[in-house]
Amino acid sequence: MQDIPSSTLLVLVPLLPLVGAILTVALGRTLGSRAHVPAIVGIAASAAVAVTLLFGMVRQVAVGNSAAQQGQQVQPVEMVTTLWEWADIPNAQAAGGTTAASFLIPVALRLDPLTATLLVIITCVGLLVAIYSIGYMHGDPGYPRFFALFSMFVFSMTMLVAASNFLLVYVFWEAVGACSYLLIGFWFTKPEAAKAAKKAFLVNRVGDFGLAVATFLLWMTYGTLNFHDTVLSDGTAVPGILGVTRLADASGYVGGAVGSAICLLLLLAACGKSAQLPLHVWLPDAMEGPTPASALIHAATMVTAGIYLIARSGPLFVACPGALTLVSIVGATTALIAALIGTVQNDLKRVLAYSTISQLGYMFASLGTGTLLGFSAAIFHLVTHAFFKALLFLGAGSVMHSMGGVIDMRRFGGLRRVMPVTAVTFLVGSLALAGVAPFAGFFSKDEILASLHSRGWPDTHGEHQEAVPAGGHAMTAGSFRLVSVTPDASRLAGGDRGSRLDALNQPATWRLLFWMSLVTAGLTAFYTFRAVFMTFTGPTRVPEQAGHHAHGAAGSAAHESPPVMTIPLVILAVASAVSGWWLFSTHGLATFLAATPSFTAPSIASTATPPVFHWDLAIQGTLAAAAGIVVAALGHLGKRSDGPQMERFLGPLETLFANRFYFDQIYAGLIVKPLEFVATLAALIDRYLIDGTVDLVARLPLALGGLVRHLQSGLVQRYALAGVIGMLLIVLALVARAMG
Amino acid sequence: MNGFSPSAHLILTITAPLVGAVVAWVLGARGVSAVRQSAAVSAVVTLGLAGWLIVRYLGDPAAASGLPYALVEMPWLTEGIFDVKLSLGLDGLSLWMFGLAALLSVTAVFVSWDAIKDRPVGFYVLLLVLETAMLGVFAARDVILFYTCFEFTLVPLFFLIGIWGHDDRRRAASKFFIYTLTGSVFTFLGLLAIVLWNASHTGTVTFDIEALTDAMKIHPLPMSAEGGWLQMIVFLALLAGFAVKVPIVPFHTWLPLAHVEAPTGGSVDLAGVLLKLGIYGFLRFSMPMLPEATALAAPWLFGLGVVGIIYGALVALVQTDLKRLIAYSSVSHMGYIVMGLFALTPVATEGANLQLINHGLSSAGLFALVGMIYERFHTRNIASLGGIASKSPWLTVLFMLFTFSSIGLPGLNGFVGEFMILAGSFQRAWAGVAPAWQTAYLVMSLLAVVGVVLGAWYMLWAVERVFFGGSREPPRSHGHGGHDAHHAHGSHGGHAPTAHDRCDLRWHELAALLPLAVFAIWIGLTPATFLRPAAQAVRESTQASSEAFAARMRLTNPAAHVAQAPTP
């Protein structure tokens, strides 16, 4: 593939799954039980291309970095290829007044370290989940439909992270939502699935509202929607919102009320897609979909789109410290609340769903620090989380597959004897999720804690001061935006001239967020191992539904899943075990990501820190995890999972957690019911007031018409005739006047 | 192609359905299938001619620079001060609507294939006459011809609803006819006033739209107390007809009734083409000819557009009849178009103009599908339906496609227009209005985006109840003579999927829907292809109003000019 230009390769990454999807639709019925072939071939080829691109990008970054060692700044690396013009309304200047923003939307794809990383994650995890689905979805009447939607999702998701334009991001932002809708509602005959699908789409639409309005504001503020710099046909250069020209300009980003509004709207969008408070309510219900879809879409990839959006828009957020702090606040709060809810769930998939919400909250908390460490830690955690959460979901799916569709943990126990491969790989995933060294989650979580810690206790992270490049002081003074681009937390807190929100940005806030995250780490370990112990330890118990699933005798009914399902589990388990250590020890990912254009903005690049292993934080994190595991072991190790649980000691809190903090009820009471009431009212007004008035007005001439009823003509004809005659008379009168 | 002038091509296209109507009449004695086949042939031929004409237009250099194409002028009365001609032609404003009318006529014929058994001759003749009227109204370049066709679209539809409609068809037909006729009588008076105003200045009575537009630039209708606010009065007269036609809330109540009672073919033409006449009228007459009045009314119509979006969506939410729900969704979607048109920024107006086509495709598709559901299950009551996805997968797929198009899912056509309208409205709110108006404009724009959420809510809720869930086993289709015959035929021909084909789409239904689906995807992927040919014309139509609006916004800025601020 060396000879093919990388722009072609970049187009192939989304194109191949798209072709796979189209072929599956076209040939699905013909292929029958082999309907997975186009999808898997397409995604596999796409994954191969993505890996090739990643290696090429790594080489390019290495070349750039070796050049940079003589100089000072990390050079941004990006490649953009434009396919066609989606819309071009040049110089959309309304006469007199409005801004002269052109509406030029190219269908442009980009490649940079961030995109390359995510493309590999999406396609590789996608491939493993697709292979697993061959076993999991075997015999389902909707088998071709599943693989068509699955490929379509991979296409949309790769386009989302490769798009180089906010409008295009919006396009695929909604497209992945549509794929998610169709996959959650895959078993559409189940009313719960149909409801959950609609709920997911609508809650996401609320987030999309934010993205749409943010896009409009961005267009009017920056005069373009492109990420990259473009040159128009008449030779005018338009600096893109996240292009190298604007990034190099220290005052290139708007702060203040407008900047904060844009960032808050982007945050709303991210909260929708990434299931953060208060828009998290759709994700647990989304578990009604097939488990492989949950694994890929609702754990590993689609829900990380919000992380991607905020990371990509990093320079915009850093210009608005208040909005940035709010990202962390939302993230850490979501992490804590979701973890609390997760401690009392008895549905294995829901435990994992709340865990996903919680882990995404971690990533948000990390992003909100606005430091290079924070951004790269979020992406690092995104990568490791993709591995271990996909693994856990697929493990849960394996259990469900074997248990005849039952997923209530209280109905089984001791499954490690029944399905050893699933049990071991699930344990690996759990260790990674709980943040036990040396599994993947440990390293990424450590970096997140470190990024929060550095904002809470800036003095103990003295290296930050040293890391400020000379260029940081060369920026023109006087602009309030400059305040926000300096890394020093105390000066950040002072930069509240832009927005009242900036008052949130205090070291005390960050300290609180750090402690919340540490507590969450302990809770994570607890609910994860509670699930492990309830499912895989204790006396062996298998629900009777398992017998219906298997064809053999009742005794041999429950069994390990077929190799086509367990091999992806093993591969993901290996990745969950070693990826964290490998990526951390080589510091490869962080160095690589630093060359992403968005992260080379002086405001972010100047916060670069040398790679350090924070022993103190690692010990705190490990102690929290250990505490969680020990408590879980005391309550659940080796016990029957249907007995009274230790969580009952939480008292009323347990009710609160079990009812998921009553979010659904609050939304139903505050939004859905009132709106339905208003809608009913509107329908009544429509029928009686508006239409009634119309009928009343119409009756007046009818009453008059009664006087001439003897004309014996039909109602309408009479009107038509009267109209025509009347018009003719008026015409004649006017013509006469005009002539005279 | 050489010997075939564009003008002749245009005339042939417009008259082709009439020829088809005559043929259908003659073949009437041979029974239903001969009639419907001849109607289908003439609709398809007309579509072919129209498509070919559009391709020729797009390849023509004169047309590319915004000049009208395929001009036809027939002198009618050119004595003395009269200069009356019947003239036809296409330009950027009418191009796509012309094509849409031809496309939807094919859909209208194919959706009626099995549904219309009673008096088929009359039905298809009226459908084809309606097509000629629709093609004529968009090709008309003079007021007389425009208004004649404008009114003449009513008559066939009146009979289509009144004879082949459902239970309450007579009331629906009368209401539809009287309401729209009453409005359009005022429109006609307004148009006449323009003609006469021009005549009193130039001494020539001309009905030529282009000449009138140019003349109104030189001696506009007075827009002041001394002149009797004549321009505003004429604007309101035109508005009376156009607002009912669109319809703009609160002049919409004829629409749900007419749709619910109309036969499917009538609904397709009504939703797809006839509603667009109001917007087309604004673009063709009000905005270029009456710019100051348009500028004065723009904020209020912009606001009514937003009211329509929210109101239509809310009322749609609680409908129990699927067809009624889609009719109210039309009210909501036409609200977006009104809003975009009166935002008076290029992005918004071009988006609104494109959205005419987009809504034509998606609403026609949805109405056609509701008709197909009704044929199968004999009910449109959402509560009685359920689980159709298991029985009719391809019907469901297409319904989902048009639903997604309707709720503005990116990648499909609806998104393009909706997004451009909203972007242009925000642009107007952000930097194009006087400070006193800014908050109101921002709030209205935000509410319009809320409408996007509501739109997804009522459509997906309907989809959930009608298509998903367990099968409700509503009464199944029976008594269709051609049904079983087709079943046998279908399994040989392989048109329909074999597993469920008793209930799934048949070939003529696919023929009705697939072209719409193709365009829905095509416009969604490369909207520039469809925006470019219309851009120049839309900009010219709206420029005068846009400039007048900008001037007015400076006047109403209290800091600049306190005394001049009128209170409409």
Interface residues (C-beta under 8 A of the other chain):
Chain A: R29 W84 E85 W86 A87 D88 I89 A92 Q93 A94 A95 G96 G97 T98 T99 A101 F103 L167 Y170 V171 F172 W173 E174 A175 A178 Y181 L182 G185 F188 T189 K190 P191 A193 A194 K195 A197 K198 F201 L202 R205 V206 D208 F209 A212 V213 T215 F216 L217 W219 M220 L675 E676 V678 A679 T680 A682 A683 D686 I690 D691 V694 A698 L715 V716 Y719 A720 G723 G726 M727 I730 V731 L734 V735 R737 A738 M739
Chain B: I81 F158 A173 S174 K175 F177 I178 Y179 L181 T182 V185 F188 L189 L192 A193 L196 A199 S200 V205 P250 H252 T253 W254 Y311 L314 V315 L317 V318 Q319 L344 T345 P346 V347 E350 G387 A389 S390 M400 F404 L409 P410 G411 F415 V416 F419 M420 L422 A423 G424 F426 Q427 R428 W430 A431 G432 L446 V449 V450 V452 V453 A456 W457 L460 W461 V463 E464 F467 F468 G469 G470 S471 P497 A499 T526 P527 A528 L531 R532 A535 Q543 S546 E547 A550 A551 M553 R554
